[in-house]
């Protein structure tokens, strides 16, 4: 549970982000129970936001499902990256894997593509509580809070990711891969559904195939 | 079952499966050396791409709006090594104020 301390500021920011998800989901007509169940099971901010905004703008159920699944497709390679750290029986590995989200994944990275199980799970538990709790607060307080964008809550997640990114640029190669990933993602945004640019950006990681 | 609940349960099930595939199939085993080098670059690459799409993406459009203020303030604070939470709060405040000013 070493990840706990590193994850405290992240959990506070995630709480704020979750409150805004609750407000947006309520405004999208999802009720109270459905968004809460979504936070408990899906536990991934950007995908849940995408689903809520598609539903809120009348985009339809199928489009909401596709958007959320595409945005979460990055968890397949993320899951592979943490696999060596995930020990124990199948059920234990399955449950531990659910605590890996962007924030705990960044905190759990101890360099060189290696991950600490303790840090992943410690940070994951804290961020999970913040996400589910924040969702509940947002859902119940939606009437009092108004539009979350009024408070700039839509930049909480990307600014948090910027803070996490700083610790990840540990080599020239990592910097080049990050810049290339941004270029691929932004190039594809106008042409592809949300989520596809992200999964395409991971192609930049193939730079790692070269030894130097 | 309503469409909403279908979406919630299906997205939840698929997300759980996506997260669990690597750990369940490959759990506890070392990745091949080449794969390990690829994985090393995943955190910086995906975080950078997430930042870019969340800052400049609006559906299928690329836009510059009040979010840029949060990006700049956030970047400055991170460069100055301010505490993470402070940076996040100031970034959100910068975007909120810009929205208020630009209307």
Interface residues (C-beta under 8 A of the other chain):
Chain A: X9 X10 X12 X13 X16 X30 X31 X34 X35 X37 X38 X40 X41 X42 X43 X44 X46 X47 X51 X55 X61 X64 X65 X68 X69 X72 X73 X74 X75 X76 X77 X78 X79 X80 X81 X82 X83 X84 X86 X87 X88 X90 X93 X94 X96 X97 X98 X100 X102 X105 X106 X109 X112 X113 X149 X150 X151 X152 X153 X154 X155 X156 X157 X158 X159 X160 X161 X162 X163 X164 X165 X166 X168 X169 X173 X174 X175 X177 X178 X179 X180 X181 X182 X184 X185 X186 X189 X190 X191 X192 X193 X194 X197 X198 X201 X202 X204 X205 X206 X207 X208 X209 X211
Chain B: X3 X4 X5 X6 X7 X8 X9 X10 X11 X12 X13 X14 X15 X16 X18 X19 X20 X21 X22 X23 X24 X25 X26 X27 X28 X29 X30 X31 X34 X35 X36 X37 X38 X39 X40 X41 X42 X43 X44 X45 X46 X47 X48 X49 X50 X51 X52 X53 X54 X55 X56 X57 X59 X60 X61 X62 X66 X67 X70 X71 X74 X75 X78 X83 X84 X85 X87 X88 X91 X92 X93 X94 X95 X96 X97 X99
